[in-house]
Each structure stands twice: as C-alpha cells, then as structure tokens.
C-alpha cells in the first residue's frame, strides 16, 4: 500500500509540474516504484522477468528524455515550461536540434504511456505483476503521462512549430493498430488488456495531434472514461481470478451462470472499452474522432474507426466464453465487499459519463483552457451540441 501511495504521489507531481527537471524527477520516482511493484512477487519468474524488462526499457527511455531536456535548456536557457514556450514561440528558429529535443522527450513520455514503439514492456509487466498492481499501472502512469504530454506540447513545445504533427499522427495510427492486432490472439486476459491499453493510447493521441480546444477536451474526457472503464474491467478480472485461480480466457466458461450480475457488469465495461453507446468509452471516442475529422485528419479518423471495429472481436470473445461456454465448476462466484464497492463506483461513472456527457465536457473545456491559457475558454462544441449528446428517455 505504501508503494502505491508513493507512486500516486509521484504521478501527482508529474501532472502538476511546470518545470522539465521536476517532470523528469517525478517521472523517474514513479517509474522506480512501478518497477518494484511489478516485481513484487519475488518467487514468480514471470514477475521477475517483467520487472527486469520494465527497468531496462525505462532506464533507456529516461536517458533519452534527459538528453532531450538538456537540448531544450541549451536552446532556450531555461527548463521552465512557460519560459520555454515563450522562447520557442518568439525568436527561436525551429531547427533540427529542437526537433530532436521534441522527439527525445516524446520517447521518454511515450514509454510511460506505452506508446508504440516504446510499448514492449507492457504485456509482460501486465501479466507478471499482481492483478491489483496491473490495474494500477494500466491507468495511473498513463493518466499522469498524458497530463504531462498535454502541458509540454501545448505550452512549451507546440508540435505545429516543429512540423511534428504528421509524425505524431503516424505514431498514433501505429500504436492503435499494433495494440489491436496483437490483442486478437491473446488468451491471457491481462495480456489482452495490456495490448488493449496500447490501442487506447493510440486513440487518445489523436487529440494531441489535432491540438485544438476540442481535441484536448477529447483527451481529457477520454482519459477520464478510460480510468473508470479499465479499473472496472480489472475489478471483474480480480473477482473472477480469485475464484477460478486463472487469468486464461478459456477458463471463463459459465461465469454468467455462476454470477449473472458480475457477468453483466463485465459486459458493460467491455462495451465501453469497445466504444459503444451509451457508455463513457463512446463519448471519449466520439469527441476525439470528431476533432480529427473537423481539422482534416479524416484518414486518421478512418483508421481509428477501423481499429475500433477490430477491438469488438477480442472484447466480445471474453463475453462469448462467459455466456456460451460450459462451466467447469457449478459453485456460485462470490464477490468481496471491497470489490463490490469498486464495481459500483466504476460502473456508475462509466454509465454516467456515457448518458450525461455534457457536464463532463463543459468541465473538460475549462480544465484544458486553465492548463494552456489564461484567457476565457472559447466555445468549440456549443452547449446545445454538447447537451444533445445526453441520453434522454
């Protein structure tokens, strides 16, 4: 518990930091604690192997990120995000060194969020870590890393200024495609969700590619949705694996007979992860894809929609086993009180965001503008359009 709290504290510093050095220190502190958490099962070879891979890839990406920060300091004379943004937006020529610095920093942060091609640690780490730790590292580092990306690339190093938007768009497309294609053959549910999380990062990056108000609103609402639907899905995995003693999807046969409420709740989270209405996942994808189409990235939106269709297959493969495969045991599947509370909160938020998204979109607009500007937030999706997304009887 203390390690989880230390990691959470470091990620809070990451998300709120306004200086590159503070971002780096907080990122490394969070990473070191994460390495320990992944290798927590000392007698488990998979856990040990995952921790070593996580550490090696993390150390390499940290060195690259620090090199990028040093280039930024050399070019601008400061490591403060606001000062760097003023210098870059002023007289500084956007040359090769600045482009290299941007991609070095992107590599370091890309590791934290499991963006391709820095995602190789994720499947082994997800599988080898204890399932509660897997649930934590599937959402917390990504949320913190995306908060840093938003602040860095919207305030200090705007991607448009270094002609990097197309490159990031390609990385977004590659990330979502790799994640979805690699998830298809997986039988271990934790590895499947590892590749699923990579795919979701690809979708979220679309908002950073667009980098306008509506795109960044999409990033925030998508991250919020992802946190609840992914934690909820992992709560279901924990409840099931605690009883059947396995993370293999082929052992999920008859779960609907042993616990109909748990199976139905799991289906809701799978629907949300697939981006189907009326769930939070649909709202996140709708806003991000709409932003891409609005700004001319139609090809990227088409790739994202195709990937979303692919994801339906492997998510509903889990549902197929739960509902249409015979049970190996007939005893009822009991869920602990703590898991019931977690499932209630995550299910409630997943449905609330999906049914009444207008409240969350308005708050996302204000949050984005407070992060990147001191001027009043301009209207992007007008209030009538936002309210039209709400589901009404």
C-alpha positions as CSV (number, residue, x, y, z in Angstrom):
1,X,0.0,0.0,0.0
2,X,2.8,2.4,0.8
3,X,4.4,1.8,-2.5
4,X,1.2,2.5,-4.3
5,X,0.8,5.8,-2.4
6,X,4.4,6.8,-3.2
7,X,3.7,6.1,-6.9
8,X,0.5,8.0,-6.8
9,X,2.2,11.0,-5.1
10,X,5.0,11.0,-7.8
11,X,2.4,11.0,-10.5
12,X,0.6,13.9,-8.9
13,X,3.9,15.8,-9.1
14,X,4.2,14.8,-12.7
15,X,0.8,16.1,-13.7
16,X,1.2,19.4,-11.8
17,X,4.9,20.1,-12.6
18,X,5.8,23.3,-14.5
19,X,9.5,22.6,-14.9
20,X,11.1,20.0,-17.1
21,X,13.5,18.9,-14.4
22,X,10.7,18.4,-11.9
23,X,8.8,16.4,-14.6
24,X,11.8,14.2,-15.1
25,X,12.4,13.6,-11.3
26,X,8.8,12.9,-10.7
27,X,8.6,10.5,-13.7
28,X,11.7,8.6,-12.5
29,X,10.4,8.4,-8.9
30,X,7.1,7.0,-10.2
31,X,9.0,4.6,-12.5
32,X,11.2,3.2,-9.8
33,X,8.3,2.5,-7.6
34,X,6.5,0.9,-10.5
35,X,9.5,-1.4,-11.2
36,X,9.3,-2.6,-7.6
37,X,5.5,-3.2,-7.8
38,X,5.8,-5.2,-11.0
39,X,8.4,-7.4,-9.4
40,X,6.6,-7.7,-6.1
41,X,6.1,-11.5,-6.4
42,X,9.7,-12.3,-5.8
43,X,9.3,-16.1,-6.2
44,X,7.4,-15.7,-9.5
45,X,9.7,-15.9,-12.5
46,X,7.2,-14.0,-14.8
47,X,7.1,-11.2,-12.2
48,X,10.9,-11.0,-12.0
49,X,11.3,-11.1,-15.8
50,X,8.6,-8.4,-16.3
51,X,10.3,-6.2,-13.7
52,X,13.7,-6.5,-15.3
53,X,12.3,-5.7,-18.8
54,X,10.4,-2.8,-17.4
55,X,13.5,-1.4,-15.7
56,X,15.8,-1.8,-18.7
57,X,13.4,-0.2,-21.2
58,X,12.5,2.5,-18.7
59,X,16.2,3.4,-18.0
60,X,16.9,3.6,-21.7
61,X,13.9,5.9,-22.3
62,X,14.8,8.0,-19.2
63,X,18.3,8.7,-20.6
64,X,16.8,9.7,-24.0
65,X,14.3,12.0,-22.3
66,X,17.0,13.7,-20.1
67,X,19.1,14.3,-23.3
68,X,16.0,16.0,-24.9
69,X,15.6,18.2,-21.8
70,X,19.3,19.1,-21.9
71,X,18.8,20.2,-25.6
72,X,15.8,22.3,-24.6
73,X,17.8,24.0,-21.9
74,X,20.7,24.6,-24.3
75,X,18.5,26.2,-26.9
76,X,16.3,28.3,-24.6
77,X,18.3,28.8,-21.4
78,X,15.5,27.6,-19.2
79,X,13.7,24.4,-18.1
80,X,10.5,26.2,-17.0
81,X,7.7,25.2,-19.3
82,X,6.2,28.7,-19.7
83,X,9.6,30.3,-20.4
84,X,10.5,27.7,-22.9
85,X,7.1,28.3,-24.6
86,X,7.8,32.0,-24.9
87,X,11.3,31.5,-26.3
88,X,10.1,28.8,-28.8
89,X,7.1,31.0,-29.8
90,X,9.3,34.0,-30.2
91,X,12.7,34.4,-31.9
92,X,14.0,30.9,-31.7
93,X,14.3,29.2,-35.0
94,X,12.7,25.7,-35.1
95,X,15.7,23.9,-36.3
96,X,16.9,20.3,-36.2
97,X,18.1,20.4,-32.6
98,X,14.6,21.5,-31.4
99,X,13.0,18.7,-33.4
100,X,15.4,16.2,-31.9
101,X,14.6,17.5,-28.4
102,X,10.9,17.1,-29.0
103,X,11.2,13.5,-30.1
104,X,13.6,12.7,-27.3
105,X,11.1,14.0,-24.7
106,X,8.3,12.2,-26.6
107,X,10.2,9.0,-26.3
108,X,10.6,9.3,-22.6
109,X,6.9,10.1,-22.0
110,X,5.9,7.6,-24.7
111,X,7.4,4.9,-22.5
112,X,5.2,6.0,-19.6
113,X,2.0,5.7,-21.6
114,X,3.1,2.6,-23.6
115,X,3.0,4.3,-26.9
116,X,4.4,2.3,-29.9
117,X,7.3,1.7,-30.4
118,X,8.0,2.1,-26.6
119,X,5.3,-0.4,-25.6
120,X,7.2,-3.7,-25.3
121,X,7.4,-3.7,-21.5
122,X,3.6,-3.5,-21.1
123,X,2.4,-7.1,-22.0
124,X,5.0,-8.8,-19.7
125,X,4.5,-6.2,-16.9
126,X,0.7,-6.6,-17.0
127,X,0.9,-10.4,-17.0
128,X,3.7,-10.7,-14.4
129,X,2.5,-8.2,-11.8
130,X,-0.1,-9.0,-9.2
131,X,-3.5,-8.2,-10.7
132,X,-4.3,-5.2,-8.4
133,X,-0.9,-3.7,-9.4
134,X,-1.7,-4.4,-13.1
135,X,-4.9,-2.4,-12.7
136,X,-2.9,0.5,-11.1
137,X,-0.2,0.6,-13.8
138,X,-2.8,0.3,-16.5
139,X,-4.3,3.7,-15.7
140,X,-2.2,5.8,-13.3
141,X,1.0,6.2,-15.3
142,X,-1.0,6.8,-18.5
143,X,-3.1,9.5,-17.0
144,X,-0.1,11.2,-15.5
145,X,2.0,10.8,-18.7
146,X,-0.8,12.2,-20.8
147,X,-1.2,15.2,-18.5
148,X,2.5,15.9,-18.9
149,X,2.2,15.5,-22.7
150,X,-0.7,17.9,-22.9
151,X,1.2,20.6,-20.8
152,X,4.6,20.1,-22.6
153,X,3.3,20.0,-26.2
154,X,0.6,22.7,-25.8
155,X,2.6,25.2,-23.8
156,X,6.3,24.7,-24.2
157,X,6.9,22.8,-27.5
158,X,3.8,23.1,-29.7
159,X,4.0,20.4,-32.3
160,X,2.9,22.7,-35.1
161,X,6.0,24.8,-34.6
162,X,8.3,21.9,-35.3
163,X,6.2,20.2,-38.1
164,X,5.8,17.1,-36.0
165,X,2.1,16.7,-36.2
166,X,2.2,14.3,-39.1
167,X,4.8,12.1,-37.3
168,X,2.7,12.0,-34.2
169,X,-0.4,11.1,-36.3
170,X,1.6,8.2,-37.8
171,X,2.6,7.1,-34.3
172,X,-1.0,7.3,-33.2
173,X,-2.1,5.1,-36.1
174,X,0.7,2.6,-35.5
175,X,0.0,2.5,-31.8
176,X,-3.7,1.7,-32.1
177,X,-3.1,-0.8,-34.9
178,X,-0.3,-2.7,-33.1
179,X,-2.4,-2.8,-29.9
180,X,-5.5,-4.1,-31.5
181,X,-3.8,-6.7,-33.8
182,X,-1.7,-8.1,-31.0
183,X,-4.7,-8.4,-28.7
184,X,-6.5,-10.7,-31.1
185,X,-4.6,-13.9,-30.4
186,X,-4.2,-13.4,-26.6
187,X,-5.7,-16.0,-24.2
188,X,-4.3,-14.4,-21.0
189,X,-6.8,-11.7,-20.1
190,X,-4.1,-9.4,-18.6
191,X,-2.0,-9.6,-21.7
192,X,-5.1,-8.8,-23.7
193,X,-5.8,-5.7,-21.6
194,X,-2.2,-4.7,-22.0
195,X,-2.5,-4.6,-25.8
196,X,-5.9,-3.0,-25.4
197,X,-4.4,-0.2,-23.3
198,X,-1.8,0.4,-26.0
199,X,-4.6,0.7,-28.6
200,X,-6.5,3.2,-26.4
201,X,-3.3,5.4,-26.1
202,X,-3.4,5.5,-29.9
203,X,-6.9,6.8,-29.9
204,X,-6.1,9.4,-27.2
205,X,-3.1,10.6,-29.1
206,X,-5.4,11.8,-31.9
207,X,-6.5,14.7,-29.6
208,X,-2.8,15.7,-29.2
209,X,-2.3,15.5,-33.0
210,X,-5.2,17.9,-33.5
211,X,-4.1,20.0,-30.5
212,X,-7.0,22.4,-30.7
213,X,-9.5,23.1,-28.0
214,X,-11.9,20.3,-28.9
215,X,-9.1,17.8,-29.4
216,X,-7.7,18.5,-26.0
217,X,-11.1,18.3,-24.5
218,X,-11.4,14.9,-26.1
219,X,-8.1,13.8,-24.5
220,X,-9.3,14.7,-21.0
221,X,-12.8,13.1,-21.4
222,X,-11.2,10.0,-22.9
223,X,-8.7,9.7,-20.1
224,X,-11.5,10.1,-17.5
225,X,-13.6,7.4,-19.3
226,X,-10.6,5.1,-19.6
227,X,-9.7,5.3,-15.9
228,X,-13.2,4.1,-14.8
229,X,-13.9,1.5,-17.5
230,X,-10.4,0.0,-17.3
231,X,-10.4,-0.2,-13.5
232,X,-13.9,-1.7,-13.6
233,X,-12.8,-4.3,-16.1
234,X,-9.8,-5.2,-13.9
235,X,-12.1,-5.4,-10.8
236,X,-14.1,-8.0,-12.7
237,X,-10.9,-9.9,-13.6
238,X,-9.8,-9.9,-10.0
239,X,-13.2,-11.1,-8.8
240,X,-13.1,-14.0,-11.4
241,X,-9.4,-14.9,-11.0
242,X,-9.7,-15.0,-7.2
243,X,-12.3,-17.8,-7.6
244,X,-11.1,-19.8,-10.6
245,X,-7.4,-19.3,-10.0
246,X,-6.6,-18.4,-13.6
247,X,-6.3,-15.5,-15.9
248,X,-6.9,-17.6,-19.0
249,X,-10.0,-16.5,-21.0
250,X,-10.7,-20.2,-21.9
251,X,-11.4,-20.8,-18.2
252,X,-14.1,-18.2,-18.2
253,X,-16.7,-20.7,-19.3
254,X,-20.0,-20.4,-17.4
255,X,-19.2,-17.3,-15.5
256,X,-22.7,-16.0,-16.4
257,X,-24.2,-19.0,-14.7
258,X,-22.1,-18.7,-11.6
259,X,-22.6,-14.9,-11.2
260,X,-25.0,-13.3,-13.6
261,X,-24.6,-9.7,-12.1
262,X,-20.8,-9.9,-12.4
263,X,-21.0,-11.1,-16.0
264,X,-23.5,-8.3,-16.9
265,X,-21.2,-5.7,-15.3
266,X,-18.2,-7.0,-17.1
267,X,-20.2,-6.8,-20.4
268,X,-20.9,-3.1,-19.7
269,X,-17.1,-2.4,-19.2
270,X,-16.3,-4.3,-22.4
271,X,-19.0,-2.3,-24.3
272,X,-17.3,0.9,-23.0
273,X,-13.8,-0.3,-23.9
274,X,-15.1,-1.1,-27.4
275,X,-16.6,2.4,-27.7
276,X,-20.2,1.5,-28.0
277,X,-23.1,3.7,-26.6
278,X,-24.4,4.6,-24.1
279,X,-21.1,4.3,-22.3
280,X,-18.2,6.6,-21.4
281,X,-15.9,5.0,-24.0
282,X,-18.3,6.0,-26.8
283,X,-18.2,9.7,-25.6
284,X,-14.4,9.7,-25.5
285,X,-14.1,8.3,-29.0
286,X,-16.8,10.5,-30.4
287,X,-15.2,13.7,-29.3
288,X,-11.6,12.7,-30.4
289,X,-12.7,11.3,-33.7
290,X,-14.9,14.4,-34.4
291,X,-11.9,16.6,-33.6
292,X,-9.8,14.7,-36.2
293,X,-12.4,15.0,-38.9
294,X,-13.0,18.7,-38.1
295,X,-9.3,19.5,-38.6
296,X,-8.8,17.5,-41.8
297,X,-7.3,14.3,-40.3
298,X,-10.0,12.2,-41.9
299,X,-7.6,9.4,-42.8
300,X,-6.6,9.1,-39.1
301,X,-10.2,9.0,-38.0
302,X,-11.0,6.3,-40.6
303,X,-8.0,4.2,-39.3
304,X,-9.3,4.7,-35.7
305,X,-12.8,3.6,-36.6
306,X,-11.5,0.5,-38.3
307,X,-9.4,-0.3,-35.3
308,X,-12.4,0.2,-33.0
309,X,-14.3,-2.4,-35.1
310,X,-11.4,-4.8,-34.7
311,X,-11.4,-4.3,-31.0
312,X,-15.1,-5.5,-30.8
313,X,-13.9,-9.0,-31.7
314,X,-11.5,-9.6,-28.9
315,X,-13.6,-7.8,-26.2
316,X,-16.6,-9.9,-27.1
317,X,-14.5,-13.1,-27.2
318,X,-14.4,-12.7,-23.4
319,X,-18.2,-12.3,-23.4
320,X,-18.5,-15.4,-25.6
321,X,-16.7,-17.6,-23.1
322,X,-18.6,-16.2,-20.2
323,X,-22.0,-16.9,-21.8
324,X,-21.7,-19.6,-24.3
325,X,-19.0,-22.0,-23.0
326,X,-19.9,-24.6,-20.3
327,X,-18.8,-24.0,-16.7
328,X,-16.1,-26.2,-15.3
329,X,-17.5,-25.6,-11.8
330,X,-21.1,-25.0,-10.7
331,X,-20.4,-23.3,-7.4
332,X,-21.6,-19.6,-7.2
333,X,-18.9,-17.0,-7.7
334,X,-18.9,-14.7,-4.6
335,X,-17.5,-11.2,-4.8
336,X,-15.9,-9.5,-1.8
337,X,-17.4,-6.3,-0.3
338,X,-14.4,-4.2,-1.3
339,X,-14.7,-5.4,-5.0
340,X,-18.5,-4.7,-4.9
341,X,-17.8,-1.1,-3.9
342,X,-15.2,-0.7,-6.6
343,X,-17.5,-2.2,-9.2
344,X,-20.4,0.1,-8.1
345,X,-18.3,3.2,-8.4
346,X,-16.7,2.4,-11.7
347,X,-19.9,1.1,-13.3
348,X,-21.8,4.2,-12.1
349,X,-19.2,6.6,-13.6
350,X,-18.9,4.6,-16.8
351,X,-22.7,4.9,-17.4
352,X,-23.0,8.4,-16.0
353,X,-20.4,9.8,-18.4
354,X,-22.0,7.9,-21.3
355,X,-25.6,9.0,-20.5
356,X,-24.9,12.6,-19.4
357,X,-21.7,13.7,-21.0
358,X,-22.5,17.4,-21.2
359,X,-21.4,18.1,-17.6
360,X,-18.1,16.4,-18.1
361,X,-17.4,18.0,-21.5
362,X,-18.0,21.5,-20.1
363,X,-15.6,20.8,-17.2
364,X,-13.1,19.4,-19.6
365,X,-13.3,22.6,-21.7
366,X,-12.5,24.7,-18.6
367,X,-9.7,22.3,-17.4
368,X,-8.0,22.4,-20.8
369,X,-8.1,26.2,-21.0
370,X,-6.8,26.6,-17.5
371,X,-3.9,24.3,-18.3
372,X,-2.8,26.0,-21.5
373,X,-4.0,29.6,-21.4
374,X,-5.2,32.4,-19.1
375,X,-7.9,33.6,-21.5
376,X,-11.6,32.6,-21.2
377,X,-12.3,29.3,-22.9
378,X,-13.7,29.8,-26.4
379,X,-16.8,27.8,-27.5
380,X,-15.9,24.7,-29.5
381,X,-18.8,22.4,-29.2
382,X,-21.7,24.8,-28.4
383,X,-23.7,24.0,-25.3
384,X,-26.7,22.8,-27.4
385,X,-24.5,20.3,-29.3
386,X,-23.0,19.1,-26.0
387,X,-26.4,18.7,-24.4
388,X,-27.6,16.8,-27.5
389,X,-25.2,14.0,-26.6
390,X,-27.1,13.4,-23.3
391,X,-29.3,10.3,-23.5
392,X,-32.9,11.2,-22.7
393,X,-35.9,8.9,-22.2
